Amino acid sequence: MNAKRFGVLSCGAVLAALVVALAIWFLADGQRPQGVRREHDEAAAPAYPVETTGTIERYLYFADATGRHLEAEPRQMPDIPDAARAARSLVQALIDGPRHGGTRTLPGTTGIRDVYLTPDGVAYVDFSRPVTDDHPGGVQAEVLSVYSVANTLVLNLADISAVKILIEGAEALTLAGHVDLRPPYNANMLLIK
């Protein structure tokens, strides 16, 4: 009888541990807005390759030599059908910097923690802390940083209509003290030279 009782207690303990683990998982995953497709950071990304359908010409928006406008740099990029993964690829290319004469708009030390989309087309791009810590600062540099990301995503990906920037998983007031990061941003054609 004691062996039978021990077996029931062991099953109950295992079931309780499973319920606790599931609750923790749901609570941790509940930090993002509802109804979003999520692209996890590289450390947590699955080991399988990203599905592509060849290459496509995309336009990355970097600062011009004067630091007052954005200029488009055409680039052959993998044609990734999933919009969140395609957005991540484009933002990583911005972080990597220009290849043909433009000026970097995001610090090269910046990491992408997460990219996810809401059903209404807002792309949430979650950057690591160096996006602010290593940012050169100044109003115009911040404006170009924000619209470099917004223009690149909105003008290249039909599923994205606006971009919301997060830092370390949370809403931030600014990048370096000037541009309000609380609203999502649409593309700004007036900044393109």
Secondary structure, 3 states (H helix, E strand, C coil): CHHHHHHHHHHHHHHHHHHHHHHHHHHHHCCCCCCCEEEECHHHCCCCCCCCCCEEEEEEEEECCCCCCEEEEEEEEECCCCHHHHHHHHHHHHHHCCCCCCECCCCCCCCEEEEEECCCCEEEEEECCHHHHCCCCCHHHHHHHHHHHHHHHHHHCCCCCEEEEEECCEECCCCCCCCCCCCCECCCHHHEC
